[in-house]
Amino acid sequence: MAHLVTLTNADSNEDILFNLDTVVSIEKGHQNTVITTRWGRQYVKDTLSEIMDRAYSEVKTVDIAPEME
């Protein structure tokens, strides 16, 4: 199950939906937080502690299995 959080892009100031399962590392940069994924880098305005708080607070269980009769 994907761990999705909403973060703010540092360049465009737009919200982006981030899949934390693709993250290789998250580091504090000079002005922004740098998130490195399997496919490249993304700069976000959110701090490391904000990302951690969202990661743990947005964990929801989704049951998509059909009900047994």
C-alpha positions, 0 to 999 in steps of 0.5 A: 500500500502506498504511503501518500502525503501532500507536500508543497513544491518549493519552485511552484508553491503548488501542492504535490501528492508524494508517494513515500515508498519511492523515497531514497532519502530526505535531507535538509537543504540550505533553504528547502528540504531535498527529497531524492526518489528512484527517479530524481530530486524534488525540492519541497518547502515542508520541513523534515519534522512536518513530513514525519508528522504527515507520514504518521498521521495520514496512515489509513487502512484501506480494505479493498478486498471483497467481503466473504459471504 
